[in-house]
Structures are given as structure tokens and as C-alpha cells.
Amino acid sequence: MKAIVKTRAGEGQLELKDWPEPAPAVDEIKLRIAYAGICGTDIHIIKGEWPCKPPVVLGHEFCGTVVEIGQGIRYFKPGDRVVASNPAQTCGTCSSCRAGNPFMCAQRISAGYMIDGAFAEYLCIREERCHHLPDNVSFRQAALGEPLSVAVRAVTERTTVHSGDLVLVSGPGCVGILTMLMAKLEGATVIVTGTAKDQQRLVCAKERGADVVVDISRENPLEVVRHYSHGVGADVVYECAGVAASLDMCWEAVKREGTLVPVGIYSGPINTDFNKVTMKDLRVIGSFGYVWTSWQRSIRLLSERKVNLEGLISHELPLSRFEDAFRWSQDGSAIKVVLNPAMV
């Protein structure tokens, strides 16, 4: 089969290769990949900023059709439409696993950088990571199920947004726009900020319900927040850019006794004024990944058409055009790129 492989550590080192087609273990499902989305983590891996174990097939946002099942599979059969999540493997016995939060398992193994992922024609994944996809949810929308689950976890499970709150989302990437959508569903007024290269993403955020969008190269986001909050600050701030300067702005934008949620992943250690947490009496709540309920809520939102993710997909490309896909995902040309292994 064809697959996009990180062949060696360091920056770049990507190739489209002939790769062994996987066979499912007793507890695994083999999927024919319909779509796989490019994530910010993939960009960190490409830049050599995120640990991985090459040679390895990248990609961890995916959906597809069951083509084969292991002998121990109980709830899926060939032909089922499936969307699946990470981590691919966990110990299953630690306190985090028992509490239903596999991302906190110290022994977790994630597809797409530790073991082979979804930028390929086929993938094998454990049954426990799979979710049935309703017939009325397209594979294209399901390809964004993973970032939607990240946003659902951050907004509806890790924090509380009240109707009438002022929410700031810094960073209008896919997760940022989805975070905005979740905050709007909770009844908040939402400001989304981005940089000069984010023009297309800011337009997308505005078209999908953001009350205010701010290009910080042209307008002071803190003045905008002060205006809409009558000088108080934002009730809840989601930092989705994964950039130190964005976090610095968020410390200033959040109100005293407000809530700040780092959602974006930084490329490494950063310097920031953490005294703001004490001096402003803030609640700082980390939100990493998702849990089972995040996925169930996301699938229900898609099935009930509470959200429509089609407009976030700016490019659909074959595996052979991975260089264009990754370049556009980095330079602001794309909102969300999905790879279609069946496309020539």
C-alpha cells in the first residue's frame, strides 16, 4: 500500500513509500482509510519538534470503512463506517485508564508518530478506540471528528461557559474555530484573534458565527476585549495558537478571577509571566485531547446537524501531494487539509 512515512528524525524526512499492508491483531479492526486530516501535531513532527519513532506512517485524524476484523472483535463488522481516536494503545490498568482518560496513561502509544498512523490506504486500530459513524454523517465531516472532540473536551467538559459570557479564542486554526463554535453553542459572545497570515481563517471564523474577528497586525486585540467587556476582560480565554506571544496576550485579556485554557501545543519550553495566575487570581485549566464522552458528544452534534464542518475543509488532496498539503497547512493558505488515499 502507499503511505506517507517519516523516514528519519529531524526536519523533513518525509517520503511517499510502498509500505506493508497491516493485518489486524485479535483485538484490532482494519480500516480502509476514507480521509485523514493534517493536524498541528503533524507539523511539529515534520519540523522535528515532536518526538516520534521513525520510520513511521504519520496521521492520527481519520475515518474509514471496516474491511477486516480480528478474532476477538465484538461490536464491529466488515462494511461498518467508523471514526476512531488516539491513543492507539494504553496499559488499561493505571488510575487514568480506569478513570477513562487514556491520554494521561504514562504508557500510552499513539498512532501517527509512535506506531503507524493513517496517512495510508489502510490502518489497524483497537476496537476500543473506534466509534460507529451514523449514516447521515459524511466521511469528510468525520475526518474532523478528532479536532471537534478536542474542542468539545475543552469547552464543555473541562470548563464552563455561561450564556452571555465573553469568550476569547486566540488562534483561528481548525481547533480554534471549532472551539469558537462550541462556545457559541453555549451562548457566549466570542472574539477570535489571528495574525496577518490568518486572513482566510478569520473569514471562515466570522462566516461560522464568531461575533468579532481581529487581525492583531492591524488592531489591538486587548482594546477590542476591553471594549466588548466594558473594561473588565474576557470571562474565558482559550489559547489555541500554541505560540508564546499568544499566551502573553491571553494573560492580559482574561479578566481577574477568569479562566484561561491552554489548548494549543507549544513546540518546546516557553518563557511567560506565570505571576499573572496569582496576581489575577486565575483558573488555568489544561485541556489535552479528549475522552470517550467527548467523542460521543461530537458524533451527536454532527448527526443532529448542530455543527457543519464541511466549510472548514479548504483542500482535499491525494497522498501523492503531501508536500503541497503540509506546506499549505503551515503557511496559512489552508484552513484544514484532508488527504484522500483513494484520490489519484
C-alpha positions in Angstrom: 0.0 0.0 0.0 1.0 3.6 -0.3 1.8 5.6 2.8 3.4 8.9 3.9 6.4 7.9 6.0 8.6 9.9 8.3 11.8 8.0 7.5 14.3 9.6 9.9 14.4 12.0 12.8 14.8 15.7 12.3 13.2 18.3 10.0 11.5 16.9 6.9 12.5 13.4 6.0 9.1 12.5 4.5 8.5 10.1 1.6 5.6 8.5 -0.1 6.5 4.9 0.0 5.3 1.4 -0.7 4.6 0.2 2.8 3.5 -3.2 4.2 -0.3 -3.5 4.4 -1.2 -4.2 8.0 -3.2 -7.3 9.3 -5.4 -6.9 12.3 -4.4 -8.4 15.7 -7.1 -10.2 17.7 -8.4 -7.0 19.2 -8.0 -4.8 16.2 -10.1 -3.6 13.3 -8.6 -3.0 9.8 -9.9 0.2 8.2 -9.7 1.3 4.6 -9.0 5.0 5.2 -11.5 7.3 3.6 -10.0 10.6 4.8 -7.2 11.6 7.1 -6.7 15.2 8.4 -3.5 17.1 8.8 -3.1 18.3 12.4 -0.8 20.9 14.1 1.0 17.9 15.7 1.9 16.6 12.3 3.5 19.9 11.5 5.5 19.7 14.7 6.7 16.2 13.7 7.7 17.4 10.3 9.7 20.2 11.8 11.4 17.8 14.2 9.8 19.5 17.2 7.7 16.5 18.4 9.1 13.1 19.4 8.4 10.2 17.0 9.8 6.8 16.3 10.8 6.7 12.6 10.3 5.0 10.3 6.6 5.6 10.9 3.5 6.4 9.0 2.1 9.8 10.1 -1.5 10.8 10.6 -3.9 10.5 13.6 -7.2 12.1 12.5 -9.0 9.6 10.4 -12.2 7.7 9.4 -12.9 4.8 7.1 -14.7 1.5 6.4 -14.1 -1.8 8.2 -12.6 -4.3 5.8 -11.4 -7.0 8.2 -11.6 -7.7 11.9 -9.6 -9.6 14.5 -11.0 -12.8 16.1 -11.8 -11.0 19.3 -13.9 -8.2 17.8 -17.4 -8.0 19.2 -19.1 -4.7 18.1 -17.9 -4.1 14.5 -18.1 -6.0 11.3 -16.8 -5.5 7.7 -18.7 -2.7 6.0 -19.2 -0.6 9.1 -18.4 3.1 8.9 -16.0 4.1 11.6 -14.3 7.1 13.1 -11.5 6.3 15.5 -9.4 8.1 18.1 -6.0 8.0 19.8 -4.1 6.8 21.8 -3.8 3.6 19.9 -2.7 1.6 22.9 -2.7 2.1 26.7 -2.0 -0.1 29.7 -5.7 -0.2 30.7 -4.9 -0.7 34.4 -3.5 2.7 35.7 -5.7 5.2 37.5 -6.0 7.3 34.4 -7.1 4.4 32.2 -9.6 3.2 34.8 -10.9 6.8 35.1 -11.5 6.9 31.3 -8.7 9.3 30.4 -6.3 7.3 28.2 -4.3 10.4 27.2 -3.0 10.6 30.8 -1.7 6.9 30.7 2.1 7.0 31.2 2.4 4.1 28.8 0.2 5.4 26.0 1.2 4.7 22.5 -0.2 7.0 19.8 -0.7 6.2 16.2 0.9 8.6 13.7 4.2 9.1 15.4 4.9 6.2 17.8 3.3 3.5 15.6 1.9 3.6 12.1 -0.9 6.1 11.5 -3.5 7.0 8.9 -1.7 8.7 6.1 -2.0 5.4 4.2 -4.5 3.3 2.4 -5.1 1.0 5.5 -4.8 1.2 9.2 -5.3 -1.3 12.1 -6.7 0.1 15.3 -8.0 -1.4 18.5 -11.8 -1.8 18.8 -11.9 0.2 22.0 -10.8 3.3 20.1 -13.5 3.0 17.4 -16.9 4.7 17.2 -19.8 3.8 14.8 -20.4 6.6 12.4 -24.1 7.4 11.7 -25.1 7.1 8.0 -26.1 10.8 7.9 -22.6 12.0 8.8 -20.2 12.2 5.8 -16.7 10.8 5.9 -15.4 14.3 5.1 -17.0 15.7 8.3 -15.9 12.6 10.3 -12.3 13.3 9.3 -12.6 16.4 11.6 -14.1 14.4 14.4 -10.8 14.4 16.3 -10.3 18.2 16.4 -14.0 18.6 17.2 -13.6 16.2 20.1 -10.7 18.3 21.3 -12.9 21.4 21.2 -15.8 19.7 22.9 -13.5 18.5 25.7 -12.0 22.0 26.2 -15.3 23.9 26.2 -18.0 21.6 27.5 -16.1 19.1 29.7 -13.0 20.9 31.1 -14.5 24.4 31.5 -17.9 26.1 32.0 -19.1 28.7 29.5 -22.3 30.5 30.5 -24.8 32.2 28.2 -23.8 35.8 28.0 -20.1 35.2 28.7 -17.4 36.9 26.7 -15.0 34.3 25.3 -11.7 35.0 23.5 -10.2 32.4 21.2 -6.6 33.1 20.2 -5.6 31.2 17.1 -8.1 30.6 14.2 -6.8 27.2 13.1 -9.2 24.3 12.9 -9.3 23.7 16.7 -9.7 27.4 17.3 -12.6 27.7 15.0 -14.2 24.6 16.5 -13.6 26.0 20.0 -15.4 29.1 18.9 -18.4 27.0 17.6 -18.6 25.2 20.9 -18.6 28.4 22.9 -21.3 29.9 20.6 -23.5 26.8 21.2 -23.2 27.6 24.9 -24.5 31.1 24.3 -21.3 33.1 24.6 -20.2 36.2 22.7 -16.9 35.1 21.0 -13.9 37.1 19.8 -11.4 35.2 17.6 -7.9 36.6 17.0 -5.3 35.8 14.4 -2.2 37.1 12.6 -1.8 38.6 9.2 -1.4 35.2 7.6 -4.7 34.0 9.1 -6.9 36.1 6.8 -8.7 33.2 5.3 -9.2 31.5 8.7 -10.5 34.7 10.2 -13.1 35.0 7.4 -14.0 31.4 8.0 -14.5 32.0 11.7 -16.7 35.0 11.0 -18.8 33.2 8.5 -19.4 30.4 11.0 -20.6 32.6 13.8 -17.7 34.4 15.5 -19.1 37.8 16.8 -15.8 39.6 16.2 -12.6 38.6 14.4 -9.4 40.5 15.0 -6.2 40.6 12.8 -3.7 41.6 15.5 -1.4 43.1 12.9 -4.0 45.7 12.3 -5.9 46.1 15.5 -5.1 45.8 19.2 -6.9 42.7 20.5 -6.7 43.9 24.1 -8.6 47.1 23.1 -11.2 45.0 21.4 -11.6 42.8 24.5 -11.8 45.9 26.7 -14.5 47.4 24.5 -16.7 44.3 24.5 -16.2 43.6 28.2 -16.6 47.3 29.3 -13.1 47.2 30.6 -13.4 44.0 32.6 -11.7 41.4 30.4 -12.9 38.1 28.8 -14.6 35.6 31.1 -12.9 32.6 29.5 -9.9 32.6 27.2 -8.8 29.7 25.0 -5.2 29.8 23.8 -5.3 27.7 20.6 -2.3 29.0 18.7 0.4 27.3 20.6 2.6 30.4 20.4 4.2 32.2 23.4 3.2 35.6 22.2 -0.4 34.5 22.0 -0.3 33.2 25.6 1.2 36.5 26.8 -1.7 38.3 25.2 -4.2 35.9 26.8 -2.8 36.7 30.3 -3.7 40.3 29.7 -7.1 39.7 28.0 -8.6 37.4 30.7 -10.5 39.1 33.5 -9.5 38.9 37.1 -10.8 35.7 38.5 -11.4 34.5 35.0 -10.4 31.2 33.3 -7.6 30.7 30.9 -7.3 27.4 29.0 -4.1 26.4 27.1 -5.3 24.2 24.2 -2.5 24.7 21.7 0.7 22.7 21.9 3.9 24.7 22.0 7.0 23.5 20.1 9.0 23.4 23.3 9.5 25.2 26.7 8.4 28.9 26.6 9.0 31.9 28.8 5.8 33.6 30.1 4.7 35.7 33.0 3.1 33.0 35.2 2.8 35.5 38.0 -0.4 36.6 36.2 -2.1 33.4 37.6 -1.5 34.6 41.2 -1.9 38.3 40.7 -5.2 38.0 38.8 -6.4 35.0 40.8 -7.0 33.0 37.7 -8.2 29.5 37.0 -5.8 27.9 34.5 -7.1 24.6 33.2 -5.2 22.4 30.8 -7.1 20.5 28.2 -5.3 17.8 26.3 -7.0 15.5 23.8 -10.4 14.0 24.7 -12.2 11.2 26.4 -14.9 8.8 25.3 -17.7 11.2 26.1 -16.1 13.9 24.0 -16.4 11.7 21.0 -20.0 10.7 21.8 -21.0 14.3 22.1 -19.1 15.2 18.9 -20.8 12.4 16.9 -24.2 13.5 18.2 -23.5 17.1 17.3 -22.7 16.0 13.7 -25.6 13.7 13.4 -28.1 16.2 14.7 -26.5 18.9 12.4 -25.7 21.2 15.3 -22.4 21.8 13.6 -21.3 21.5 10.0 -17.6 21.0 9.4 -17.6 21.0 5.6 -16.7 24.7 5.4 -13.5 24.1 7.3 -12.1 21.8 4.7 -10.3 24.0 2.3 -8.3 21.3 0.5 -8.8 17.6 -0.3 -5.7 16.0 -1.8 -4.2 12.6 -2.7 -1.4 11.2 -0.7 1.0 11.9 -3.6 0.5 15.7 -3.0 1.7 15.5 0.6 4.3 18.3 0.1 1.6 20.8 -1.0 -0.7 19.6 1.8 1.9 20.2 4.5 3.1 23.5 3.1 -0.4 24.9 2.8 -1.2 23.7 6.3 1.8 25.7 7.6 1.7 29.0 5.6 -1.9 30.0 6.2 -3.1 29.0 2.7 -5.4 26.3 4.2 -7.9 26.1 7.0 -8.0 22.3 7.0 -6.4 19.9 4.6 -7.6 16.3 4.4 -5.9 13.5 2.5 -7.9 11.1 0.4 -5.9 7.9 -0.2 -8.4 6.8 -3.0 -7.8 10.0 -4.9 -5.3 9.8 -7.8 
